[in-house]
Amino acid sequence: MKKRIAILGSTGSIGTQALEVIEQNSDALEVEVLTASDNVDLLIKQCIAHVPNAAVIRNKTHYGQLKESLAHLPVKVFAGEEAISQVVQFDTVDMVLTAMVGFSGLHPTLAAIDAGKDIALANKETLVVAGELINAHASRNRAMIIPIDSEHSAIFQCLTGEDPTGIEKIILTASGGPFRGKDRGFLEKVTAKEALMHPNWCMGPKITIDSASLMNKGLEVIEARWLFGVKAHQIEVIVHPQSIIHSMVQFVDGSIKAQMGLPDMRFPIHYALAFPERTASNFRRFDFSEFPNLTFEQPDTKIFRNLALSFEVLKKGGNAPCTLNAANEIAVEAFLEDRITFLMIPDIIEQTLERSAFIKNPSLEDYMESDRQAREISRHLIET
């Protein structure tokens, strides 16, 4: 039988590439559910092309257009955040690919896990915000979490067949983004347009800005702690400008495993959707002659403070990562709208962390309130 996939965030960068992967593997994979936030026009086109069992538009104002446009197809149409959490629990869904942006992915992911669905995780914020809670639910419901981030997919692949107790450290690679090697004087003047010009990867605007500020790597550090059961001191970040080695694992005997490949998100998407099998693809292959030099350098955490802040909140624990994530989402949104400068992003995050209440052992309700409070504080800091 074909594996039936629900894609949460099908109109984004990961979602559209996931549909391409499914098309190439139509003998083994099929689309069961598609959801989008606001891009109803693209969602309609995707539904016409793939005819899923159900489609959900998060913004309820688009429900009428979606319903009318799909009236001639056997596609169930829903709207709203609650509907997204409901459709992932359908018996007809085998795997849920969570590619929603930011905090919005938390509730649907929890709902899918509680329904016993395996998760192909592209929404790193879910584990950043509530990693301990997510792991507890996944263990209780025997739901597998397979990462789609290229770095975490690399670690996952390196650890397949290994005893987790043999891990000495995880080495996450970072491209360095478009501003690698730049000083504060340069960064004070950069625009959102310049920050969106990533040298290697084609991604959505939020994750591209996070890459430029190294917050994306910081979020990945926190995510790695929960995915692989390691401590903060066992996670290292190294800048690798070519983005060919996606990450590495060093074991207690001193040996290192690395996963390599071209910087193309379709590779980790394909791996996650096909897991535990490896199935053929027609993606472009890596050629060593095109990359005669692979280089590495230490990240500059004094210039790119978001990475240092991420390690700090990981060590602090509790609701601190949730607060960091919320503040970052608000700050990135403000930068994209030219309301703050690039260097103000870590300032907003740090001040929000200082002003927010700390909860050592938060519940789901505490996470929700922490997220709300952090966004409110961040908006106030930006406006004043």
C-alpha positions as CSV (number, residue, x, y, z in Angstrom):
1,M,0.0,0.0,0.0
2,K,1.1,3.6,-0.6
3,K,2.1,5.7,2.3
4,R,-0.5,8.5,2.7
5,I,1.0,11.9,3.5
6,A,-0.5,15.0,5.2
7,I,1.5,18.1,4.4
8,L,1.0,21.0,6.8
9,G,2.2,24.1,5.0
10,S,2.0,22.7,1.4
11,T,2.4,26.1,-0.2
12,G,5.7,27.0,1.4
13,S,9.2,26.1,0.3
14,I,9.3,22.7,2.0
15,G,5.7,21.8,1.1
16,T,6.1,22.5,-2.6
17,Q,9.3,20.4,-2.7
18,A,7.6,17.6,-0.8
19,L,4.9,17.5,-3.4
20,E,7.7,17.2,-6.1
21,V,9.2,14.3,-4.2
22,I,5.8,12.6,-3.9
23,E,5.2,13.0,-7.6
24,Q,8.5,11.3,-8.3
25,N,7.6,8.4,-6.0
26,S,3.9,8.0,-6.9
27,D,4.2,4.3,-6.7
28,A,4.9,4.4,-3.0
29,L,3.6,7.8,-1.8
30,E,0.4,9.8,-2.2
31,V,-1.1,13.0,-0.9
32,E,-3.8,12.6,1.7
33,V,-4.1,16.2,3.2
34,L,-2.9,19.6,2.2
35,T,-3.0,22.7,4.4
36,A,-2.0,26.3,3.9
37,S,-2.2,29.5,5.9
38,D,-3.1,32.2,3.4
39,N,-2.0,31.2,-0.1
40,V,-5.4,29.9,-1.2
41,D,-4.6,30.3,-5.0
42,L,-1.6,27.9,-4.8
43,L,-3.5,25.5,-2.5
44,I,-6.3,25.3,-5.1
45,K,-3.8,24.5,-7.8
46,Q,-2.2,21.8,-5.6
47,C,-5.5,20.2,-4.8
48,I,-6.5,20.1,-8.5
49,A,-3.2,18.5,-9.3
50,H,-3.1,16.0,-6.4
51,V,-6.8,15.5,-5.4
52,P,-6.2,15.0,-1.7
53,N,-8.8,13.6,0.6
54,A,-8.9,16.9,2.5
55,A,-7.7,20.5,2.2
56,V,-7.6,23.1,5.0
57,I,-7.0,26.9,4.7
58,R,-6.0,28.4,8.0
59,N,-7.4,31.8,7.2
60,K,-11.1,31.3,7.3
61,T,-11.8,34.3,5.0
62,H,-10.6,32.1,2.1
63,Y,-12.9,29.2,2.9
64,G,-15.6,30.2,0.3
65,Q,-13.1,30.5,-2.5
66,L,-11.4,27.2,-1.7
67,K,-14.8,25.4,-1.3
68,E,-16.2,26.8,-4.6
69,S,-13.0,26.1,-6.6
70,L,-12.8,22.4,-5.5
71,A,-16.6,21.7,-5.7
72,H,-16.1,19.5,-8.7
73,L,-13.5,17.3,-6.9
74,P,-14.0,14.7,-4.1
75,V,-11.9,16.9,-1.7
76,K,-13.2,17.7,1.8
77,V,-12.7,21.4,2.5
78,F,-12.1,22.9,6.0
79,A,-10.9,26.2,7.5
80,G,-9.3,27.4,10.7
81,E,-6.5,26.3,13.0
82,E,-8.6,23.8,14.8
83,A,-9.4,22.0,11.6
84,I,-5.7,21.5,10.9
85,S,-5.3,19.7,14.2
86,Q,-8.3,17.6,13.4
87,V,-7.4,16.4,9.8
88,V,-4.0,15.1,10.9
89,Q,-5.9,12.6,13.1
90,F,-7.7,11.0,10.1
91,D,-7.3,7.2,10.0
92,T,-6.3,7.6,6.4
93,V,-3.2,9.6,7.3
94,D,0.0,7.5,7.7
95,M,2.6,10.3,8.1
96,V,2.3,14.0,8.8
97,L,4.9,16.4,7.3
98,T,4.9,19.5,9.5
99,A,6.2,22.4,7.4
100,M,4.2,25.2,9.1
101,V,6.3,28.3,10.0
102,G,7.0,29.0,13.7
103,F,4.9,28.4,16.8
104,S,1.8,27.7,14.8
105,G,3.1,24.1,14.2
106,L,3.0,23.1,17.8
107,H,-0.7,22.2,18.2
108,P,-1.1,20.2,15.0
109,T,2.1,18.3,15.6
110,L,0.9,17.4,19.1
111,A,-2.5,16.3,17.7
112,A,-0.8,14.1,15.1
113,I,1.5,12.5,17.7
114,D,-1.4,11.8,20.0
115,A,-3.1,10.1,17.1
116,G,0.0,7.9,16.7
117,K,1.1,9.3,13.4
118,D,4.8,9.4,12.4
119,I,6.1,12.9,12.0
120,A,8.4,14.2,9.2
121,L,9.5,17.3,11.1
122,A,10.4,20.5,9.2
123,N,8.9,22.8,11.8
124,K,11.9,23.0,14.2
125,E,10.1,25.6,16.4
126,T,7.9,22.8,17.7
127,L,10.8,21.1,19.5
128,V,12.5,24.4,20.4
129,V,9.4,25.6,22.2
130,A,8.3,22.3,23.8
131,G,10.8,19.6,23.2
132,E,10.4,17.8,26.5
133,L,6.6,17.7,26.1
134,I,6.8,16.6,22.4
135,N,9.1,13.7,23.3
136,A,6.9,12.6,26.2
137,H,3.9,12.5,23.9
138,A,5.8,10.7,21.1
139,S,7.1,8.0,23.5
140,R,3.6,7.5,25.0
141,N,2.0,7.2,21.5
142,R,4.9,5.3,19.8
143,A,5.1,8.0,17.2
144,M,8.4,8.4,15.3
145,I,9.9,11.8,14.6
146,I,12.1,11.9,11.5
147,P,13.8,15.3,11.0
148,I,13.7,17.1,7.6
149,D,16.2,19.9,8.4
150,S,19.3,19.0,6.4
151,E,21.5,19.1,9.5
152,H,19.2,16.9,11.6
153,S,18.5,14.5,8.8
154,A,22.3,14.1,8.5
155,I,22.7,13.4,12.2
156,F,19.7,11.0,12.0
157,Q,21.3,9.1,9.1
158,C,24.7,9.0,10.9
159,L,23.1,7.5,14.0
160,T,21.0,4.8,12.2
161,G,22.3,1.5,13.5
162,E,24.4,3.1,16.2
163,D,24.1,2.9,20.0
164,P,23.1,6.5,21.2
165,T,25.3,6.0,24.2
166,G,28.3,6.0,21.9
167,I,27.8,9.7,21.0
168,E,30.5,12.0,22.1
169,K,29.3,15.1,20.4
170,I,27.2,16.3,17.5
171,I,28.7,18.7,15.0
172,L,26.1,20.9,13.2
173,T,27.4,22.7,10.1
174,A,26.3,26.2,9.1
175,S,26.8,27.9,5.8
176,G,27.4,31.2,7.6
177,G,24.7,32.8,5.5
178,P,25.1,35.9,3.3
179,F,26.9,37.9,5.9
180,R,29.7,35.5,6.9
181,G,32.8,37.4,7.8
182,K,31.1,40.8,7.9
183,D,31.6,43.2,10.8
184,R,29.2,45.3,12.8
185,G,29.7,48.3,10.7
186,F,28.6,46.4,7.6
187,L,25.7,44.8,9.4
188,E,24.3,48.1,10.7
189,K,23.3,49.0,7.1
190,V,22.1,45.7,5.6
191,T,18.6,45.5,4.2
192,A,16.0,42.7,4.3
193,K,16.6,42.3,0.5
194,E,20.3,41.6,1.1
195,A,19.6,39.3,4.0
196,L,17.3,37.2,1.8
197,M,20.1,36.5,-0.7
198,H,21.3,33.2,0.8
199,P,24.4,31.8,-1.0
200,N,23.4,28.1,-1.0
201,W,19.9,27.4,0.0
202,C,16.5,28.3,-1.4
203,M,14.2,28.8,1.6
204,G,11.2,30.8,2.8
205,P,11.8,34.4,4.1
206,K,11.7,33.7,7.8
207,I,14.1,30.9,7.8
208,T,16.4,32.8,5.4
209,I,16.6,35.7,7.8
210,D,17.2,33.3,10.6
211,S,20.1,31.8,8.6
212,A,21.6,35.3,8.0
213,S,21.5,36.0,11.8
214,L,22.6,32.4,12.8
215,M,19.4,32.1,14.7
216,N,18.5,29.2,12.5
217,K,21.5,27.4,13.7
218,G,20.7,28.3,17.3
219,L,17.2,26.8,16.9
220,E,18.8,23.7,15.4
221,V,21.1,23.4,18.5
222,I,18.0,23.4,20.7
223,E,16.2,21.0,18.4
224,A,19.1,18.6,18.4
225,R,19.1,18.4,22.1
226,W,15.6,16.9,22.0
227,L,15.9,14.8,18.9
228,F,19.0,13.0,19.9
229,G,19.0,13.2,23.7
230,V,22.3,15.0,24.1
231,K,23.3,17.9,26.4
232,A,24.3,21.4,25.4
233,H,28.0,20.7,25.9
234,Q,27.8,17.8,23.4
235,I,26.7,20.1,20.6
236,E,29.1,22.0,18.5
237,V,28.5,24.4,15.6
238,I,31.1,24.8,12.8
239,V,30.8,27.1,9.7
240,H,31.1,25.2,6.5
241,P,30.5,27.7,3.6
242,Q,30.1,25.1,0.9
243,S,27.1,23.3,2.6
244,I,28.2,19.9,1.3
245,I,28.8,18.2,4.7
246,H,25.4,18.6,6.3
247,S,26.5,17.6,9.8
248,M,28.6,15.0,11.7
249,V,28.6,12.8,14.7
250,Q,31.8,12.2,16.8
251,F,31.7,8.9,18.7
252,V,33.4,8.0,22.0
253,D,36.2,6.1,20.1
254,G,37.1,9.3,18.3
255,S,35.7,8.4,14.9
256,I,33.5,10.8,13.0
257,K,30.6,10.0,10.7
258,A,29.5,12.7,8.2
259,Q,26.6,12.9,5.8
260,M,27.3,14.7,2.5
261,G,25.4,15.9,-0.5
262,L,24.4,18.8,-2.6
263,P,22.4,21.6,-0.8
264,D,19.0,20.5,-2.0
265,M,16.2,20.1,0.5
266,R,14.5,17.4,-1.6
267,F,17.2,14.9,-0.4
268,P,16.2,15.1,3.3
269,I,12.5,15.3,2.4
270,H,12.8,12.2,0.3
271,Y,14.7,10.4,3.0
272,A,12.1,11.2,5.6
273,L,9.0,10.3,3.5
274,A,10.5,7.0,2.4
275,F,12.0,6.0,5.8
276,P,12.9,3.3,6.7
277,E,13.5,2.4,3.0
278,R,15.9,4.2,0.6
279,T,14.2,4.7,-2.7
280,A,15.7,6.0,-6.0
281,S,15.5,9.6,-7.0
282,N,16.5,11.5,-10.1
283,F,18.0,14.5,-8.2
284,R,21.4,15.8,-9.4
285,R,24.3,13.9,-8.0
286,F,27.3,15.3,-6.1
287,D,30.6,15.5,-8.1
288,F,33.8,15.8,-6.1
289,S,35.5,17.6,-9.0
290,E,33.1,20.5,-8.6
291,F,34.1,21.0,-4.9
292,P,37.9,20.5,-4.7
293,N,38.0,22.3,-1.3
294,L,35.8,21.9,1.7
295,T,36.6,24.5,4.4
296,F,35.6,25.0,8.0
297,E,35.8,27.9,10.5
298,Q,34.5,28.8,13.9
299,P,31.3,30.9,14.1
300,D,31.6,34.5,15.3
301,T,29.2,34.5,18.3
302,K,30.1,38.1,19.2
303,I,28.9,39.5,15.9
304,F,26.1,36.9,15.5
305,R,24.8,36.9,19.0
306,N,21.7,34.9,18.3
307,L,23.8,31.7,18.4
308,A,25.2,32.5,21.8
309,L,21.7,33.4,23.1
310,S,20.4,30.0,21.9
311,F,23.0,28.1,23.8
312,E,22.2,30.2,26.9
313,V,18.5,29.4,26.8
314,L,19.2,25.7,26.1
315,K,21.3,25.5,29.3
316,K,18.7,27.5,31.3
317,G,15.8,25.3,30.0
318,G,12.2,25.7,31.1
319,N,10.2,28.1,29.0
320,A,13.3,30.2,28.0
321,P,13.6,28.6,24.5
322,C,9.9,29.3,24.0
323,T,10.5,33.0,24.9
324,L,13.5,33.2,22.6
325,N,11.6,31.7,19.7
326,A,8.6,34.1,20.1
327,A,10.8,37.1,20.4
328,N,12.7,36.1,17.3
329,E,9.6,35.6,15.2
330,I,8.4,39.1,16.1
331,A,11.8,40.7,15.5
332,V,12.3,39.0,12.1
333,E,8.8,40.1,11.1
334,A,9.7,43.7,12.0
335,F,13.0,43.5,10.1
336,L,11.3,42.2,7.0
337,E,9.0,45.2,7.3
338,D,11.9,47.6,7.7
339,R,10.8,48.6,11.2
340,I,14.1,47.6,12.9
341,T,17.7,47.1,11.7
342,F,19.4,43.7,11.4
343,L,21.5,44.2,14.5
344,M,18.4,45.0,16.6
345,I,17.1,41.5,16.2
346,P,19.3,40.0,19.0
347,D,18.8,43.1,21.1
348,I,15.0,42.6,21.0
349,I,15.4,38.9,21.9
350,E,17.8,39.5,24.7
351,Q,15.7,42.2,26.3
352,T,12.6,40.1,25.9
353,L,14.3,37.2,27.7
354,E,15.3,39.6,30.6
355,R,11.7,40.9,31.0
356,S,9.8,37.6,30.7
357,A,8.8,35.4,33.5
358,F,10.8,32.2,33.8
359,I,9.1,28.9,34.4
360,K,11.3,25.9,35.2
361,N,8.8,23.1,34.5
362,P,6.2,24.5,32.1
363,S,2.9,22.9,31.1
364,L,1.4,23.3,27.6
365,E,-0.7,26.2,29.0
366,D,2.5,27.8,30.4
367,Y,4.1,27.5,26.9
368,M,1.1,29.2,25.4
369,E,1.2,32.0,27.9
370,S,5.0,32.4,27.6
371,D,4.6,32.7,23.9
372,R,1.9,35.3,24.2
373,Q,3.8,37.3,26.8
374,A,7.1,37.3,24.9
375,R,5.3,38.5,21.7
376,E,3.7,41.3,23.6
377,I,7.0,42.4,25.2
378,S,8.8,42.2,21.9
379,R,6.2,44.3,20.1
380,H,6.4,46.9,22.9
381,L,10.2,47.1,22.6
382,I,10.0,47.5,18.8
383,E,7.4,50.3,19.1
384,T,9.3,52.2,21.7
